[in-house]
Amino acid sequence: MRWLGLHLRARRVPMAAAVVVGVIALIWISWPVFSDGQTINTRMISVTVMLAVVAIGTTLSGADDALDHTAAVSWPTRRAAHLLLSAAAVIGLLLVTTLTDARFEPLGVVARNTAGLLGLTALGAVLLGAALSWIAPLVWTIVAIMPWMGPSGQLRMQLGAWLIQPAGTSAATVCATLLAVAGLVAYTVRGCPLRPAAETLPHD
């Protein structure tokens, strides 16, 4: 299993995992201090998930882009597993809090927002590279949590602010599902773009 440890370190997974756990723990611990309710609201769920997937975005490519595209390794399988395990880890960490008073719920919102934002991050990685994969999830989340955005019966609002719609909102679920599937397929098949050699060479 030595290769697995090397692979995880090359992709900065330990650092990203620490950030994900730290963000979730910080918001979980601080929520009762700043709120009268125990259930963490949809806006804060969205912010928490966004910060988690931004950290995960840094792990979507390694130091050597050429190696990530070599035919000697089944990279599509590894890339798909990387995304799916990342989604499961974030959802699992958020659901652990349901054993406590302060909790991230409902499950439908947690799963929908994690899948959609991670898919959006993967699309960003495919188009712009892992270093810039944070742009799309950050911008969409900021727009969605604005005070004038909220649950709505209007289709355009349900799509634009899908992150803060109630669980079971069909348009929001479809939007998140499309982002999740598109990101998974695109990243699995293509991976991140090759960077110029000068950007991947070690610096003195």
C-alpha positions as CSV (number, residue, x, y, z in Angstrom):
1,M,0.0,0.0,0.0
2,R,3.0,2.3,-0.1
3,W,2.0,3.6,-3.5
4,L,-1.3,4.7,-2.0
5,G,0.4,6.8,0.6
6,L,2.7,8.3,-2.0
7,H,-0.3,9.0,-4.3
8,L,-2.2,10.7,-1.5
9,R,0.8,12.9,-0.5
10,A,1.4,13.8,-4.1
11,R,-2.1,15.1,-4.3
12,R,-2.0,16.9,-1.0
13,V,-4.8,14.8,0.4
14,P,-3.7,14.9,4.1
15,M,-3.6,18.7,4.1
16,A,-7.0,18.9,2.3
17,A,-8.5,16.4,4.7
18,A,-7.3,18.4,7.7
19,V,-8.9,21.6,6.3
20,V,-12.2,19.8,5.6
21,V,-12.4,18.4,9.1
22,G,-11.3,21.7,10.6
23,V,-13.9,23.7,8.7
24,I,-16.8,21.4,9.6
25,A,-15.7,21.2,13.2
26,L,-15.3,24.9,13.5
27,I,-18.8,25.7,12.2
28,W,-20.3,22.8,14.2
29,I,-18.8,24.0,17.4
30,S,-19.5,27.7,16.9
31,W,-23.1,27.3,15.6
32,P,-24.8,27.1,19.1
33,V,-22.9,30.2,20.2
34,F,-24.2,32.4,17.4
35,S,-27.7,30.9,16.9
36,D,-30.7,30.0,19.0
37,G,-31.5,26.9,17.0
38,Q,-29.6,23.6,17.0
39,T,-30.1,22.7,13.3
40,I,-27.5,24.4,11.1
41,N,-29.5,26.3,8.4
42,T,-29.3,25.7,4.7
43,R,-27.1,28.8,4.0
44,M,-24.5,27.7,6.5
45,I,-24.6,24.2,5.1
46,S,-23.9,25.6,1.7
47,V,-21.0,27.7,3.0
48,T,-19.5,24.7,4.9
49,V,-19.8,22.4,1.9
50,M,-18.3,25.0,-0.4
51,L,-15.3,25.5,1.8
52,A,-14.8,21.7,1.9
53,V,-15.0,21.2,-1.8
54,V,-12.6,24.1,-2.4
55,A,-10.1,22.2,-0.3
56,I,-10.8,19.0,-2.2
57,G,-10.3,20.9,-5.5
58,T,-6.6,21.2,-4.7
59,T,-6.3,17.4,-4.7
60,L,-7.7,16.9,-8.2
61,S,-4.3,17.1,-9.9
62,G,-0.8,16.0,-8.9
63,A,2.6,17.6,-9.3
64,D,3.2,15.9,-12.7
65,D,0.5,16.5,-15.2
66,A,2.0,14.1,-17.7
67,L,2.0,11.3,-15.2
68,D,-1.7,11.9,-14.6
69,H,-2.4,11.3,-18.3
70,T,-0.2,8.3,-18.9
71,A,-1.8,5.2,-20.3
72,A,0.3,3.0,-17.9
73,V,-2.2,3.7,-15.1
74,S,-6.0,3.5,-15.1
75,W,-6.4,7.1,-14.3
76,P,-10.1,7.4,-15.2
77,T,-10.9,4.8,-12.6
78,R,-8.8,6.5,-10.0
79,R,-10.2,9.9,-10.8
80,A,-13.8,8.6,-10.5
81,A,-13.0,6.9,-7.2
82,H,-11.3,10.1,-5.9
83,L,-14.4,12.2,-6.5
84,L,-16.8,9.6,-5.2
85,L,-14.8,8.9,-2.0
86,S,-14.4,12.7,-1.5
87,A,-18.2,13.2,-1.7
88,A,-18.8,10.3,0.7
89,A,-16.3,11.7,3.2
90,V,-17.8,15.1,3.3
91,I,-21.4,13.8,3.6
92,G,-20.3,11.3,6.3
93,L,-18.5,14.0,8.3
94,L,-21.6,16.2,8.2
95,L,-24.0,13.4,9.1
96,V,-21.9,12.5,12.2
97,T,-23.1,15.7,13.7
98,T,-26.7,14.4,13.8
99,L,-25.6,12.4,16.8
100,T,-25.2,15.7,18.6
101,D,-27.4,18.7,19.4
102,A,-25.9,21.0,16.8
103,R,-26.4,19.2,13.4
104,F,-26.1,19.6,9.7
105,E,-29.5,18.4,8.3
106,P,-31.7,17.4,6.5
107,L,-29.8,14.7,4.7
108,G,-31.4,15.6,1.4
109,V,-29.8,19.1,1.5
110,V,-26.5,17.8,2.7
111,A,-26.2,15.2,-0.1
112,R,-27.6,17.5,-2.8
113,N,-25.3,20.4,-2.0
114,T,-22.2,18.2,-1.6
115,A,-22.8,16.4,-4.9
116,G,-23.6,19.5,-6.8
117,L,-20.8,21.7,-5.5
118,L,-18.2,18.9,-5.9
119,G,-19.4,18.3,-9.5
120,L,-19.0,22.1,-10.1
121,T,-15.5,22.0,-8.6
122,A,-14.6,19.0,-10.9
123,L,-15.9,20.9,-13.9
124,G,-13.7,23.9,-12.9
125,A,-10.7,21.6,-12.6
126,V,-11.3,20.2,-16.0
127,L,-11.7,23.6,-17.6
128,L,-9.3,25.8,-15.6
129,G,-7.1,23.4,-13.7
130,A,-7.2,22.3,-10.0
131,A,-5.6,25.6,-8.9
132,L,-8.6,27.6,-10.1
133,S,-11.3,25.0,-9.5
134,W,-12.5,27.0,-6.5
135,I,-13.9,29.9,-8.6
136,A,-17.2,28.4,-9.7
137,P,-18.3,26.9,-6.4
138,L,-17.3,30.1,-4.5
139,V,-19.1,32.4,-6.9
140,W,-22.3,30.3,-7.1
141,T,-22.4,29.9,-3.3
142,I,-22.0,33.6,-2.7
143,V,-24.8,34.5,-5.1
144,A,-27.1,31.8,-3.7
145,I,-26.7,32.9,0.0
146,M,-27.4,36.6,-0.7
147,P,-30.2,38.0,1.5
148,W,-32.6,38.5,-1.4
149,M,-32.3,34.9,-2.5
150,G,-34.4,32.3,-0.8
151,P,-36.9,29.4,-1.2
152,S,-39.1,30.2,-4.1
153,G,-41.8,28.7,-6.4
154,Q,-40.2,30.3,-9.4
155,L,-38.1,28.0,-11.6
156,R,-35.3,30.5,-12.3
157,M,-34.9,31.1,-8.5
158,Q,-34.9,27.4,-7.8
159,L,-32.1,26.9,-10.4
160,G,-30.1,30.0,-9.5
161,A,-30.4,29.4,-5.7
162,W,-30.6,25.6,-5.8
163,L,-28.2,25.5,-2.8
164,I,-30.7,27.0,-0.4
165,Q,-33.9,25.4,-1.6
166,P,-35.7,23.0,0.7
167,A,-35.0,19.3,0.4
168,G,-37.2,17.7,-2.3
169,T,-37.3,20.8,-4.5
170,S,-37.3,19.1,-7.9
171,A,-35.6,21.8,-10.0
172,A,-32.8,22.2,-7.3
173,T,-32.3,18.5,-7.2
174,V,-32.1,18.2,-11.0
175,C,-29.7,21.1,-11.2
176,A,-27.4,19.6,-8.5
177,T,-27.6,16.2,-10.2
178,L,-26.7,17.5,-13.6
179,L,-23.7,19.4,-12.1
180,A,-22.6,16.2,-10.2
181,V,-22.9,13.9,-13.2
182,A,-21.3,16.4,-15.6
183,G,-18.4,17.0,-13.2
184,L,-17.9,13.3,-12.5
185,V,-17.9,12.3,-16.2
186,A,-15.7,15.2,-17.4
187,Y,-13.1,14.8,-14.7
188,T,-13.1,11.0,-15.0
189,V,-12.6,11.1,-18.8
190,R,-10.3,14.1,-19.2
191,G,-8.8,15.0,-15.9
192,C,-7.2,18.4,-15.4
193,P,-5.5,20.2,-18.4
194,L,-1.8,19.9,-18.9
195,R,0.1,22.9,-17.5
196,P,3.1,24.4,-19.2
197,A,6.3,22.5,-18.2
198,A,7.6,25.6,-16.5
199,E,4.8,25.6,-14.0
200,T,5.4,22.0,-12.9
201,L,9.2,22.0,-12.7
202,P,10.6,22.2,-9.1
203,H,11.9,25.6,-8.1
204,D,15.1,26.2,-6.3
